[in-house]
Amino acid sequence: MSFNTFGHMFRVTTFGESHGPAIGCVVDGCPPGIPLTEADIQPYLDKRRPGQSRFTTQRQEPDAVRIISGVFTDERTAVQVTTGTPIALLIDNVDQRSKDYSAIKDSYRPGHAGYAYDVKYGVHDYRGGGRASARETAMRVAAGAVARKIVPGLNVRGALIQMGSHKIDRARWSWDEVGNNPFFCPDAQAAKAWEVELDAVRKRGSSVGAVIEIVAEGVPAGLGSPVYGKLDGDLAGALMGVNAVKGVEIGAGFAAAELSGEQNADEMRMGNDGKPRFLSNNAGGVLGGISTGQAVIARFAVKPTSSILTPRKSVDRYGSEVDVMTKGRHDPCVGIRAVPIGEAMVACVIADHYLRQRGQVGESPAWPFKKSGG
Ligand SMILES: Cc1cc2nc3c(=O)[nH]c(=O)nc-3n(C[C@H](O)[C@H](O)[C@H](O)COP(=O)(O)O)c2cc1C
């Protein structure tokens, strides 16, 4: 009923809110025997952690994760592995300043979830957005790190491809560049221009939106369940479930509407490895809701950060009209920190479908098939 859990076989339940003592998650369904320590999880959390450049919030959240359950060090191998029981992960909240929010405790910040939560629950946790805060996404990232270990050969990477109205030049895309700038931007030239742009936005106390692209390679063909458990449907749901996300595309996405049938169909030939070779990937690696073995490609758009310094018209809990200006420490572009979150959601969905495929089908059929009587 309360929907704090996602996934079927790889099942993640998160708990906690922005200004509580801790946030955490329980990952249930992870197979046993997978080596897992905090060191496997922490690097992904470090990518999402704020305060790493002047372009993200200056809140200092070290986000040090602890594994509370679900692992055991086998004496014979001295390796800490998953036991197949629920993996509980915990992160202490250490940099909350609830008083930043006391001036607006009865007002709804436009663009935030305050009004919608209050009208539904009648309880207004005004401290940093409560459960609606993107603090919760740290646990998605932690769960994603576990998910990545489940599918052999899976490589999920993300990049910021548009900030505000400024797009990258895809011809200059370099994955190596993504780690070289504070934006996870694959185009070095665009990243330089974005620095100037975002500095100006930040100094105005304003904000901009962004588009993020996630590419998952090594996704085996055959994942996804027609017709209500489609891989692309679940990816869209998972990405749309991230704070501030207002749009999701798979493959060519909305641009597919402008293509002709000839342009859009991903033609097939046989590759030297005995597997089909697609001549393009407008489908984003999914046909009929099932992975084809091509890279799975998803894109999502995040809105500009709602917390800005310019006063905005709003109302309070008691039905009076007010003007709200948000103080506190905020990201001028939440899209930057959304990159590792998007990667994690895609990894979780793929791990879930991988385990579902193993559960229902076991070994995939040997393709190509032999003609009968041939
Ligand atoms: C990584 C990340 C950080 C965020 N930080 C902020 C923030 O500092 N200030 C803000 O107004 N919104 C922030 N948001 C967005 C809000 O959490 C979100 O807009 C709000 O909860 C309302 O939900 P909705 O936009 O999904 O409808 C952030 C989102 C993400 C993904």
The ligand as a Gaussian input file, in Angstrom:
#p B3LYP/6-31G(d) Opt

LIG

0 1
 C       20.102000      14.673000      -6.591000
 C       18.931000      15.572000      -6.378000
 C       19.062000      16.659000      -5.514000
 C       18.006000      17.521000      -5.319000
 N       18.206000      18.617000      -4.527000
 C       17.229000      19.569000      -4.489000
 C       17.477000      20.807000      -3.834000
 O       18.559000      21.049000      -3.294000
 N       16.468000      21.720000      -3.834000
 C       15.270000      21.496000      -4.481000
 O       14.412000      22.370000      -4.522000
 N       15.013000      20.321000      -5.084000
 C       15.967000      19.363000      -5.118000
 N       15.717000      18.191000      -5.785000
 C       14.377000      17.954000      -6.369000
 C       13.308000      17.685000      -5.324000
 O       13.653000      16.587000      -4.503000
 C       11.960000      17.405000      -6.015000
 O       11.733000      18.358000      -7.012000
 C       10.799000      17.486000      -5.025000
 O       10.901000      16.445000      -4.096000
 C        9.422000      17.372000      -5.722000
 O        9.319000      16.185000      -6.439000
 P        9.122000      16.142000      -8.018000
 O        9.963000      17.236000      -8.606000
 O        9.608000      14.788000      -8.403000
 O        7.661000      16.367000      -8.286000
 C       16.753000      17.288000      -5.971000
 C       16.621000      16.177000      -6.818000
 C       17.690000      15.331000      -7.043000
 C       17.528000      14.180000      -7.988000

